[in-house]
Amino acid sequence: MSATSPHRPPEMTAPLASDSISAAPPPGGPWRRRLPGIALAAGLAVVSYGLATLPGLKVVGPLTVALLIGISLRTALGLAPGLMEGTRYSARTVLRLGIVLMGARLDFGLVAKVGPRVLLLALAVIVGGILGIRWVTKRFGVPEKLGTLLAVGTSICGASAVVAASSVTRAEEEDTTLAVGLCGILGTVGVLFYVFVGPLLGLSTAQLAILSGATLHEVAQVMAAAFTWGTSAGDLGTLVKLTRVVLLAPALVVLGLVSGAGGQVRYSLKEPPIPWFVIGFLAVGVLGSVGVVPAAAKAWLSTASVFLMVMAMAAMGLGTHLSMVRRAGMRVVYAGLVGFAALAVSAWGLIHVLSIQ
């Protein structure tokens, strides 16, 4: 990140008063030091799943709920030194394992099911969205990596895309938490807009479902909007959304290559141009798509991946203080809102231009 960024790496942030007890790690081996923090992150993940079933929180999903819980606890109580190593491990290593297992959610056969026009729409939304929203964030003065995370999360699949892209681009945890929280908020606003204003947009029920699937951030948000227009619309919107999820795979490959441009990163077997966890993500997706991984195992791996990523988001929240919002400023919110609105308008226009029915 450039020297003018308002962010500072988490390890350089001044400790809170409640954190200022001796920062010496507890005695014992690395796993003994990590276990308390890992256990806390896992416990918060379980709580997040429970809270995410409530009507008001169901739309944003457990990833965003876990992030908010973690930030709230850190702000109210601080973080004890004995928990730091485990939460840091959860926010990094556990996150990457979750990304690998997330490959079980991929089904490359979906690309053939949606048809060429809808596939073209999804590709245009992702490519145009990433480039366009990245341009918007630059105009608003949003730091580069935070802008990239917002662009990827808005264009592909919300929090999941953000946390995957954060590791690929080596973004700071503070940027990741901001991007995840904003995607959850904007996606919820999008659901309300489509449900109440959608019928006035001059689209058929099927086209509204496609618009929701092509632009909303989370699968849960697409389902919340599209199923209000009937079961067929809900299924269609979900299918379009899952197609965008599948396209996260090539997007991560490109990000992995682009993020090392300019000679800033030296590649090696330990740190290839495409990170190992992205290669694992692709491998699991390919094996599942060709039938090597049984359906029952795919379902279990998918569930495990989401749980691990929820743990990671809780841990990131525990490492973040609300002062990050003041440092980032409202320009981040305005950039995200303008970017999402532009994406929705572009998708609406493409549905007409491509004559998608």
QUIGI-V262088 format. One record per residue. RES is the residue in one letter. OMEGA is omega as a letter, one per 40 degrees, with the letter a starting at -180 (999 if undefined). NEAR is the number of other C-alpha atoms within 10 Angstrom. Layout:
# QUIGI-V262088
RES:OMEGA:NEAR  RES:OMEGA:NEAR
This chain:
# QUIGI-V262088
M:a:15  S:a:9  A:a:7  T:a:7  S:i:13  P:a:14  H:i:18  R:i:16  P:a:12  P:a:15  E:i:8  M:a:7  T:a:11  A:a:10  P:i:15  L:i:14  A:a:9  S:i:13  D:a:15  S:i:13  I:a:12  S:a:9  A:i:12  A:a:8  P:i:14  P:a:14  P:i:9  G:i:9  G:a:8  P:a:12  W:i:11  R:i:13  R:a:18  R:a:22  L:a:18  P:i:17  G:i:25  I:i:25  A:i:16  L:i:19  A:i:29  A:i:21  G:i:13  L:i:22  A:i:29  V:i:15  V:a:15  S:i:26  Y:i:18  G:a:14  L:a:17  A:i:19  T:a:13  L:a:11  P:a:8  G:a:10  L:a:17  K:a:18  V:a:24  V:i:24  G:a:22  P:i:28  L:i:28  T:i:28  V:i:27  A:i:30  L:a:27  L:i:21  I:a:20  G:i:26  I:a:23  S:i:17  L:i:17  R:a:22  T:a:19  A:a:10  L:a:13  G:a:20  L:a:22  A:a:15  P:a:17  G:a:19  L:a:22  M:a:21  E:a:21  G:i:23  T:i:30  R:i:20  Y:i:17  S:a:30  A:a:27  R:a:18  T:i:15  V:i:21  L:a:26  R:i:26  L:i:19  G:i:27  I:i:27  V:a:23  L:i:26  M:i:26  G:i:29  A:i:28  R:a:22  L:i:25  D:a:19  F:i:18  G:i:12  L:a:17  V:i:19  A:a:10  K:a:13  V:a:16  G:a:10  P:a:11  R:i:15  V:i:22  L:i:20  L:i:14  L:a:22  A:i:28  L:a:18  A:i:18  V:a:24  I:a:26  V:i:15  G:a:17  G:a:26  I:a:25  L:a:15  G:a:19  I:i:28  R:i:24  W:i:18  V:a:20  T:i:25  K:a:15  R:i:11  F:i:16  G:i:14  V:i:25  P:a:19  E:a:17  K:i:21  L:i:28  G:i:25  T:i:27  L:i:30  L:a:32  A:a:32  V:a:33  G:a:30  T:a:34  S:a:32  I:a:32  C:i:27  G:a:31  A:a:32  S:i:25  A:a:26  V:a:28  V:i:29  A:a:27  A:a:27  S:i:22  S:i:22  V:a:25  T:a:20  R:i:13  A:i:20  E:a:17  E:i:24  E:i:21  D:a:25  T:a:25  T:i:27  L:a:22  A:i:29  V:a:25  G:a:18  L:i:22  C:i:30  G:a:26  I:a:18  L:i:20  G:i:24  T:i:24  V:i:14  G:i:22  V:a:23  L:i:14  F:a:12  Y:a:21  V:a:17  F:a:10  V:a:10  G:a:19  P:a:13  L:a:8  L:i:10  G:a:11  L:i:17  S:i:12  T:i:19  A:i:20  Q:i:20  L:i:27  A:i:31  I:i:31  L:i:27  S:a:33  G:a:30  A:a:33  T:a:30  L:a:33  H:a:32  E:i:28  V:i:22  A:i:19  Q:i:26  V:a:33  M:i:24  A:a:20  A:a:28  A:a:29  F:i:18  T:i:14  W:i:16  G:a:13  T:a:12  S:i:14  A:i:22  G:i:24  D:a:19  L:i:23  G:i:28  T:i:25  L:i:22  V:i:27  K:a:29  L:i:25  T:i:28  R:i:26  V:i:24  V:a:22  L:i:19  L:a:25  A:i:19  P:i:12  A:i:17  L:i:24  V:i:18  V:i:14  L:i:18  G:i:21  L:a:15  V:a:14  S:i:17  G:a:18  A:i:12  G:i:7  G:a:8  Q:a:8  V:i:12  R:a:10  Y:i:13  S:i:8  L:i:8  K:a:8  E:a:11  P:a:15  P:i:21  I:a:19  P:a:21  W:a:16  F:i:20  V:i:24  I:i:17  G:i:18  F:i:25  L:a:25  A:i:16  V:i:22  G:i:24  V:a:18  L:i:17  G:a:21  S:a:21  V:i:12  G:i:11  V:i:11  V:a:17  P:a:12  A:a:13  A:i:9  A:i:12  K:i:24  A:a:14  W:a:12  L:i:21  S:i:20  T:i:16  A:a:17  S:a:24  V:i:21  F:i:22  L:i:26  M:i:30  V:i:33  M:a:33  A:i:31  M:i:36  A:i:33  A:i:36  M:i:27  G:i:31  L:i:30  G:a:24  T:i:25  H:a:21  L:i:12  S:i:10  M:a:16  V:i:13  R:a:9  R:a:12  A:i:20  G:a:13  M:a:13  R:i:14  V:i:22  V:a:21  Y:i:14  A:i:24  G:a:27  L:i:21  V:i:15  G:i:23  F:i:26  A:i:16  A:i:16  L:a:25  A:i:20  V:i:12  S:i:17  A:i:23  W:i:22  G:a:12  L:i:19  I:i:19  H:a:13  V:a:9  L:a:12  S:i:11  I:a:13  Q:999:14
